[in-house]
Amino acid sequence: MKLNERSVTHYALSDSPADHTGYLRTWGGPGTPPTPSGTGRRCWFVLKGNLLFSFESREGRAPLSLVVLEGCTVELAEAPAPEEFAFAICFDAPGVRPHLLAADGPAAQEAWVKALSRASFGYMRLVVRELESQLQDARQSLALHRHSSWKAISSRCKPQAPDCWSLGLENGHSLPRDCSPMGLVEEGSSRSAGRGLAEWELQGPASLLLGRKQSPVSPETSCFSTLHNWYGQEIVELRRGWQQRARGSKAGCEEQVRL
């Protein structure tokens, strides 16, 4: 891999936020000069993305080494010196020795191992795929929930066909709530004539049509005389009642005059 040294140095010293920083002890590795003793070399390490930089000190202006964290694994290891919390960056490429590092304590060791293990693009690719899968499952679950909710609302709001005719007036005659006009005639024909008339309170023109097996609400329109008799019966009854009331009021006025 070829890198532009000036660009890498600029990126290492830039103000871009680092993912992890801290002092580590190193015993050499790719790009790191070997130490003269087994105690290792204490350096300041900066992790930015998938690039691990090491400096002579925290105020160093030139990186000592660079490790590209791709195609590698981070594993716990044994340090050459006692009481060191070591771990190694191992590469899959043949002939490349592990990069051995050690932290000052177990907490720092764990933090570095987690940060380095999650720094590669391969790991980020796996995370993105997992998040995409979870998002797809969440969308499908939301779609099913909305579909079931919509079905429940539709079933509650769906208009139901009436089981019977509501109570109303047809040509001045009332109908029972639980019977249709045709059902009224059919049930009335199965009963006796007197009981049917008393139970259903059929009066006036209805009795005229029941004898002809016609509906008491809507007679056949093919015959004008039938329609004339239908509406004429009610008018005759109303006129007769009006005349009776008129004669009664006239008789009352004559008695008052005589007194």
C-alpha positions as CSV (number, residue, x, y, z in Angstrom):
1,M,0.0,0.0,0.0
2,K,1.4,3.4,-1.0
3,L,0.5,6.5,1.1
4,N,1.3,10.1,0.7
5,E,3.4,10.9,3.8
6,R,2.5,14.6,3.8
7,S,-1.2,13.9,3.5
8,V,-1.1,11.3,6.3
9,T,0.9,13.6,8.6
10,H,-1.5,16.4,8.0
11,Y,-4.5,14.2,8.8
12,A,-2.7,12.9,11.9
13,L,-2.1,16.4,13.2
14,S,-5.4,17.9,12.1
15,D,-8.2,19.0,14.4
16,S,-10.5,16.2,13.3
17,P,-11.8,14.3,16.4
18,A,-10.0,11.1,17.4
19,D,-11.9,7.9,18.2
20,H,-9.5,6.9,21.0
21,T,-6.2,8.2,22.4
22,G,-3.8,7.1,25.2
23,Y,-0.3,5.9,26.1
24,L,0.6,2.4,25.2
25,R,3.8,0.4,25.4
26,T,5.0,-1.1,22.2
27,W,7.6,-3.8,21.4
28,G,8.0,-3.1,17.8
29,G,5.9,-3.9,14.8
30,P,5.2,-2.9,11.2
31,G,6.7,0.6,10.9
32,T,7.9,0.8,14.5
33,P,11.7,0.8,15.3
34,P,12.7,-2.0,17.6
35,T,13.4,-1.2,21.3
36,P,16.8,-1.9,22.8
37,S,15.4,-3.7,25.8
38,G,12.5,-5.9,26.8
39,T,10.7,-3.2,28.6
40,G,9.2,-1.8,25.4
41,R,8.7,1.8,24.3
42,R,6.0,4.0,25.7
43,C,4.3,6.1,23.0
44,W,1.3,8.2,22.5
45,F,-1.3,6.5,20.3
46,V,-4.1,8.2,18.3
47,L,-6.9,6.3,16.6
48,K,-8.7,8.1,13.7
49,G,-11.1,5.9,11.8
50,N,-9.1,2.9,10.7
51,L,-5.7,4.5,11.1
52,L,-3.6,4.1,14.3
53,F,-0.9,6.7,14.7
54,S,1.9,6.6,17.3
55,F,3.9,9.7,18.5
56,E,7.0,10.1,20.6
57,S,4.9,12.1,23.1
58,R,1.5,13.7,23.4
59,E,3.0,16.9,22.0
60,G,4.8,15.2,19.1
61,R,4.5,16.8,15.7
62,A,5.5,13.9,13.5
63,P,4.0,10.3,13.7
64,L,6.5,7.5,14.4
65,S,4.3,4.8,12.9
66,L,1.0,4.1,11.2
67,V,-1.1,1.0,11.3
68,V,-3.9,0.5,8.8
69,L,-6.5,-1.6,10.6
70,E,-7.9,-3.6,7.7
71,G,-7.7,-7.4,7.4
72,C,-6.6,-7.8,11.0
73,T,-7.9,-9.0,14.4
74,V,-7.2,-7.7,17.9
75,E,-6.4,-10.4,20.5
76,L,-5.2,-10.5,24.1
77,A,-1.6,-11.5,24.4
78,E,1.3,-12.1,26.8
79,A,3.7,-9.2,27.3
80,P,7.5,-9.8,27.5
81,A,7.5,-7.7,30.7
82,P,5.5,-8.8,33.8
83,E,2.5,-6.9,35.0
84,E,1.7,-5.6,31.5
85,F,-1.9,-5.7,30.1
86,A,-0.9,-6.6,26.5
87,F,-2.9,-7.2,23.3
88,A,-1.8,-7.8,19.7
89,I,-2.9,-6.7,16.3
90,C,-2.6,-9.8,14.1
91,F,-2.8,-9.6,10.3
92,D,-3.9,-12.3,7.9
93,A,-1.1,-11.6,5.5
94,P,1.7,-14.2,5.6
95,G,5.1,-13.0,6.9
96,V,3.7,-10.0,8.9
97,R,4.4,-10.3,12.6
98,P,1.8,-9.1,15.1
99,H,1.9,-5.6,16.5
100,L,2.3,-6.1,20.3
101,L,1.0,-3.3,22.6
102,A,0.3,-3.1,26.3
103,A,-1.9,-0.7,28.3
104,D,-1.4,0.6,31.8
105,G,-4.4,-1.3,33.3
106,P,-7.2,-3.7,32.6
107,A,-9.8,-1.0,31.9
108,A,-7.5,0.7,29.4
109,Q,-6.7,-2.6,27.8
110,E,-10.4,-3.4,27.3
111,A,-11.2,0.0,25.9
112,W,-8.4,-0.2,23.4
113,V,-9.3,-3.7,22.3
114,K,-12.9,-2.6,21.7
115,A,-11.9,0.5,19.9
116,L,-9.4,-1.2,17.6
117,S,-11.8,-4.1,16.9
118,R,-14.5,-1.7,15.7
119,A,-12.2,0.6,13.6
120,S,-12.1,-1.3,10.3
121,F,-14.4,-0.7,7.3
122,G,-15.3,-4.4,7.3
123,Y,-16.8,-4.1,10.8
124,M,-18.7,-0.9,9.8
125,R,-20.0,-2.8,6.8
126,L,-21.4,-5.5,9.0
127,V,-23.0,-3.0,11.3
128,V,-24.6,-1.2,8.4
129,R,-26.0,-4.4,7.0
130,E,-27.4,-5.4,10.4
131,L,-29.0,-1.9,10.9
132,E,-30.5,-2.2,7.4
133,S,-32.0,-5.6,8.2
134,Q,-33.4,-4.2,11.5
135,L,-34.9,-1.2,9.6
136,Q,-36.5,-3.5,7.0
137,D,-38.0,-5.7,9.8
138,A,-39.3,-2.6,11.6
139,R,-40.9,-1.3,8.4
140,Q,-42.6,-4.6,7.7
141,S,-43.8,-4.8,11.3
142,L,-45.2,-1.2,11.1
143,A,-46.9,-2.0,7.8
144,L,-48.6,-5.1,9.2
145,H,-49.6,-3.1,12.3
146,R,-51.2,-0.4,10.2
147,H,-52.9,-2.9,7.9
148,S,-54.4,-4.8,10.9
149,S,-55.5,-1.4,12.5
150,W,-57.1,-0.3,9.3
151,K,-59.0,-3.6,9.0
152,A,-60.2,-3.3,12.5
153,I,-61.4,0.3,11.9
154,S,-63.0,-0.7,8.6
155,S,-64.9,-3.6,10.2
156,R,-66.2,-1.3,13.0
157,C,-67.2,1.4,10.6
158,K,-68.7,-0.8,7.9
159,P,-72.4,-0.1,7.4
160,Q,-74.6,-3.1,8.2
161,A,-77.7,-3.9,6.2
162,P,-80.9,-3.4,8.3
163,D,-82.5,-6.5,9.4
164,C,-86.0,-5.1,9.2
165,W,-87.9,-2.0,8.1
166,S,-87.9,0.9,10.4
167,L,-91.2,2.3,11.7
168,G,-92.5,4.9,9.2
169,L,-95.5,6.1,7.3
170,E,-96.5,5.0,3.9
171,N,-99.5,6.8,2.3
172,G,-100.7,7.8,5.8
173,H,-100.5,4.2,7.3
174,S,-98.0,3.1,9.9
175,L,-95.9,-0.1,9.6
176,P,-94.6,-2.4,12.3
177,R,-90.9,-2.1,13.0
178,D,-90.1,-5.8,12.6
179,C,-92.0,-6.5,9.4
180,S,-91.6,-5.5,5.7
181,P,-94.8,-4.6,3.7
182,M,-94.7,-7.9,1.8
183,G,-94.0,-9.9,4.9
184,L,-97.0,-8.3,6.5
185,V,-99.3,-9.6,3.8
186,E,-97.7,-13.1,3.9
187,E,-98.0,-13.4,7.6
188,G,-101.5,-11.9,7.6
189,S,-102.6,-14.5,5.0
190,S,-101.5,-17.3,7.2
191,R,-103.6,-16.1,10.2
192,S,-107.3,-15.8,10.5
193,A,-108.8,-12.7,9.0
194,G,-110.2,-11.3,12.2
195,R,-107.0,-12.0,14.3
196,G,-104.8,-10.5,11.5
197,L,-106.8,-7.3,11.3
198,A,-106.8,-6.9,15.1
199,E,-103.1,-7.7,15.5
200,W,-101.7,-5.5,12.7
201,E,-104.3,-2.7,13.1
202,L,-105.2,-2.6,9.4
203,Q,-107.8,0.0,8.7
204,G,-109.4,1.9,5.9
205,P,-108.1,1.1,2.4
206,A,-105.8,-1.7,3.7
207,S,-108.7,-4.0,4.3
208,L,-109.9,-3.4,0.7
209,L,-106.6,-4.5,-0.7
210,L,-106.0,-7.5,1.6
211,G,-109.0,-9.2,0.0
212,R,-107.3,-8.8,-3.4
213,K,-103.9,-10.1,-2.1
214,Q,-102.3,-6.7,-2.7
215,S,-99.9,-4.8,-0.5
216,P,-101.7,-2.5,2.0
217,V,-99.0,0.1,1.4
218,S,-98.6,0.2,-2.4
219,P,-101.5,-1.1,-4.6
220,E,-100.9,-2.2,-8.1
221,T,-100.7,0.8,-10.5
222,S,-102.0,-1.0,-13.5
223,C,-105.6,-0.2,-12.7
224,F,-106.8,3.4,-12.3
225,S,-109.9,2.5,-10.5
226,T,-107.9,0.6,-7.8
227,L,-105.8,3.7,-7.2
228,H,-108.9,5.9,-7.1
229,N,-110.6,3.7,-4.5
230,W,-107.3,3.5,-2.5
231,Y,-106.9,7.2,-2.1
232,G,-110.6,8.0,-2.2
233,Q,-111.4,5.9,0.9
234,E,-109.2,8.0,3.1
235,I,-110.6,11.2,1.6
236,V,-114.1,10.1,2.2
237,E,-113.4,9.2,5.8
238,L,-111.8,12.6,6.4
239,R,-114.7,14.4,4.7
240,R,-117.2,12.4,6.8
241,G,-115.4,13.3,10.0
242,W,-115.3,17.0,9.1
243,Q,-119.0,17.0,8.3
244,Q,-119.8,15.4,11.6
245,R,-117.8,17.9,13.5
246,A,-119.4,20.8,11.5
247,R,-122.9,19.5,12.3
248,G,-122.0,19.1,16.0
249,S,-120.7,22.7,16.3
250,K,-123.8,24.0,14.4
251,A,-126.1,22.2,16.7
252,G,-124.3,23.6,19.7
253,C,-124.6,27.2,18.4
254,E,-128.4,26.7,17.9
255,E,-128.9,25.5,21.4
256,Q,-127.0,28.5,22.8
257,V,-129.2,30.9,20.7
258,R,-132.4,29.2,22.0
259,L,-131.2,29.7,25.6
